[in-house]
């Protein structure tokens, strides 16, 4: 039951992050220009301990909005957005820092990303061997 409540909260954050930026355009009165001509980029990122999102114990969830403006509960939204822009929104393109040395301890950490990137739906899940390996795979996106 605890996991159900946590995932329900995560889904609520997803809906807020994805629909929030879209609501402004829908509420604009006829004849006015939209606030931004750029497609929205709003994501919810979660971290959990376990081998998959379905079985993981959720630890934390943050929101990250990169367009039309940079915001969210992510601790470094500007850096995370810049890193995602550099990878053209491809989360698999975020590569590991070769200079980071991690132990071979197996304590799986699963990261999920759901939302919209430049107007396209995103649903991503990746399991890392441990927290160190997760942190080495991005400078700021997965570091929260």
ROZA-282459 format. One line per 8 residues: number of its first residue (from 1); for each residue y, z, x of C-alpha. Coordinates in nm, 3 decimals. Layout:
N
NUM = Y:Z:X; ...
//
This chain:
144
1 = 0.000:0.000:0.000; 0.236:0.075:0.289; 0.195:-0.279:0.427; 0.263:-0.427:0.084; 0.594:-0.241:0.058; 0.695:-0.344:0.409; 0.616:-0.709:0.352; 0.798:-0.697:0.018
9 = 1.105:-0.568:0.202; 1.064:-0.847:0.459; 1.049:-1.107:0.182; 1.363:-0.958:0.030; 1.542:-0.993:0.363; 1.417:-1.352:0.388; 1.556:-1.437:0.046; 1.890:-1.278:0.132
17 = 1.917:-1.454:0.468; 1.817:-1.794:0.333; 1.994:-1.790:-0.002; 2.306:-1.601:0.103; 2.465:-1.887:0.301; 2.367:-2.132:0.028; 2.527:-1.927:-0.249; 2.879:-1.985:-0.115
25 = 2.853:-2.362:-0.159; 2.708:-2.323:-0.508; 2.993:-2.095:-0.615; 3.272:-2.324:-0.495; 3.483:-2.454:-0.777; 3.483:-2.827:-0.855; 3.727:-3.026:-0.648; 3.722:-2.788:-0.350
33 = 3.564:-2.874:-0.019; 3.259:-2.676:0.090; 3.314:-2.411:0.356; 3.107:-2.609:0.606; 2.966:-2.957:0.631; 2.684:-2.832:0.853; 2.341:-2.755:0.715; 2.266:-2.381:0.702
41 = 2.056:-2.207:0.964; 1.942:-1.865:0.848; 1.623:-1.692:0.962; 1.434:-1.367:0.916; 1.242:-1.257:1.225; 0.973:-0.989:1.211; 0.762:-0.809:1.469; 0.433:-0.638:1.397
49 = 0.148:-0.482:1.590; -0.173:-0.675:1.534; -0.335:-1.013:1.579; -0.188:-1.190:1.276; 0.091:-1.140:1.025; -0.168:-1.084:0.753; -0.319:-0.782:0.929; -0.030:-0.659:1.145
57 = 0.153:-0.334:1.096; 0.519:-0.437:1.054; 0.755:-0.275:1.303; 1.094:-0.439:1.254; 1.267:-0.723:1.074; 1.608:-0.873:1.149; 1.820:-1.151:1.005; 1.981:-1.424:1.210
65 = 2.233:-1.671:1.070; 2.352:-1.944:1.308; 2.536:-2.173:1.065; 2.783:-2.192:0.909; 2.879:-1.882:1.112; 2.687:-1.663:1.356; 2.588:-1.329:1.204; 2.295:-1.112:1.107
73 = 2.126:-0.787:1.196; 1.978:-0.932:1.517; 2.113:-0.725:1.810; 2.243:-1.037:1.992; 2.300:-1.307:1.729; 2.527:-1.529:1.941; 2.282:-1.535:2.232; 1.983:-1.593:2.004
81 = 2.160:-1.879:1.824; 2.259:-2.038:2.155; 1.901:-2.014:2.277; 1.770:-2.172:1.956; 2.034:-2.446:1.976; 1.921:-2.520:2.333; 1.563:-2.557:2.207; 1.688:-2.766:1.911
89 = 1.539:-2.507:1.677; 1.186:-2.557:1.816; 1.045:-2.205:1.854; 0.746:-2.340:2.050; 0.991:-2.482:2.305; 1.106:-2.132:2.402; 0.928:-2.094:2.733; 0.812:-1.794:2.929
97 = 1.017:-1.669:3.222; 0.793:-1.733:3.523; 0.957:-1.449:3.718; 0.847:-1.179:3.472; 0.529:-0.995:3.565; 0.338:-0.835:3.279; 0.028:-0.620:3.276; -0.294:-0.759:3.135
105 = -0.304:-0.488:2.871; -0.410:-0.629:2.535; -0.192:-0.477:2.265; -0.120:-0.779:2.041; 0.227:-0.828:1.898; 0.286:-1.085:1.625; 0.624:-1.247:1.563; 0.710:-1.435:1.246
113 = 1.015:-1.645:1.171; 1.090:-1.767:0.820; 1.395:-1.935:0.676; 1.596:-2.252:0.723; 1.704:-2.422:1.045; 1.966:-2.697:1.006; 1.864:-2.738:0.643; 1.488:-2.764:0.714
121 = 1.234:-2.499:0.611; 1.088:-2.296:0.900; 0.772:-2.086:0.893; 0.648:-1.974:1.234; 0.394:-1.719:1.356; 0.292:-1.641:1.712; 0.080:-1.365:1.861; 0.154:-1.242:2.213
129 = -0.085:-1.036:2.426; 0.164:-0.749:2.451; 0.532:-0.659:2.418; 0.614:-0.766:2.775; 0.471:-1.115:2.722; 0.669:-1.145:2.395; 0.994:-1.046:2.565; 0.931:-1.290:2.851
137 = 0.909:-1.584:2.607; 1.275:-1.579:2.515; 1.594:-1.442:2.659; 1.711:-1.306:2.327; 1.547:-1.461:2.018; 1.238:-1.237:2.019; 1.409:-0.938:2.181; 1.491:-0.702:1.896
//
